[in-house]
Amino acid sequence: MFKLWAAILKDVKILVRDKIGLTFMFAMPIFLVLVITSLQSSTFELVNENKVPLLVCNKDTGAASRQLIQALEKVGMFNLLATTQNLNGQQVSDTMHKQNALMALVIPVSFSTKIAAKAKDVSEKALNDFGVKEKEGDQNTDSLYNILFYYHPVLQASYRQSIQGAIRSSLQLVESKQILQTLYFALNEKKLPESLENKIINNQITIQEIPVSKDGSKTIPNATQHNIPAWTIFAMFFIVTSLGSNLVKEKLSGSFIRLKILPTNYLVALVSKQITYMAVCLIQVLVIFSIGIWLFPLIGLPALNIPNDIFALIIVSVICAWCAVSYAQCIGVFAQTQEQANGFGAVSVVLLAAIGGILVPSFAMPHSFQFLLKFSPMYWCLESYYSLFLERGGLHDVLKNILPLFIMAIVLQIITLLRLKKKNLI
């Protein structure tokens, strides 16, 4: 035990002298957590809270175009910048830049007339099918109107599709109103009462959003709940830049050979490094989680909600730390120079983060990449943390994720020992 304690003290002193390694292990993940969470939180606010500026160029003078504009206002996601000027394509683009509008909608001339013609055609077909009234004649309603939608190139395709979905729902509302009014007038020869129209149009089934959780909690996950666990894992695996380079330095300086002539085994030194760097990883967890709990609310970000099962959180953190240390040791044993350990270690950690769902969500990856997820230890780490933070699960819920992680750590330990044995270092 004394030998192990002495080895731990030695490793702590080496670690403290490694200023660059400490920067990578603490300053970088803290910076990433603050920046990425702030950006993602502001993005959520843009989509969910702030209204998107939409320039509306109305070339029509009828009632349907006014109803469309009113429907767009009721959607609640647009800040309408209306103009009645007859603008061409280049003028629309120039006006968008002047008014800082990300999108523009051009309602064509005779929009209301063509909407009314389509409503009359549909109502006549319905009445003809009911045997109430014969259809007067077919009208060409295949291409009644075209709504022009201009957008800034910065908008991604998924966001444009959601915007277009809101516009289509507004258009559908206008068309439904016209068809109802036409049908009612054809049957009763009087105008559809506004109260009845509102009752028919606005009588919609509501959708209640319920996040899935193990404990039945209805707390909606936020950007903090997603980012804190993800970048904590990233920080733990980035100890490869310190531990890997230290192992290479010991090999190059002859420390391995000197340890062999001492009355101890190099396995004691390996266990010492694992204990030391696992402690560093757990300190990283404590520091980053503390930032999420206490600092984030002070700077206007959502606070981190700690899982109910604290014991499961500790177990997951310890196994994730052990896997990260095992990976760093394996890189350090195989690397021949410090440049190799730092370069390959840093690049490999970024790659593992990319295919593990930290940089890119796993559900957004192409189907051909789905099988690679299982080979990244960060994937299993992230799934374990997400089961606790997002699904509010317990230890029994994360066992299926920490078991593969435990097996990966064992395999990395075996590979490390076999490499040291082959080099006659143990």
Protein Blocks (a to p, Z undefined) as FASTA:
>chain_A
ZZmmmmmmmmmmmmmmmmmlmmmmmmmmmmmmmmmmmmmmmmmmmmmmmccddddddfbf
bfklmmmmmmmmmnopaccdddfbdcdfklmmmmmmmnopabdcdddehklmmmmmmmmm
mmmmmmmmnomaccfbdcdfkbmbccdddddfklcfklmmmmmmmmmmmmmmmmmmmmmm
mmmmmmnopacdfklmmmmmmmccddddddddfkopabdcdfklmmmmmmmmmmmmmmmm
mmmmmmmmmmmnommmmmmmpccdfklmmmmmmmmmmmmmmmmmmmmmmmmmmmmmmnop
acddddfblmlmmmmmmmmmmmmmmmmmmmmmmpmbfklmmmmmmmmmmmmmmmnommpc
fklpcfklmmmmmmpmklmmmmmmmmmmmnopafklmmmmmmmmmmmmmmmmmmmmmmmm
mnopZZ
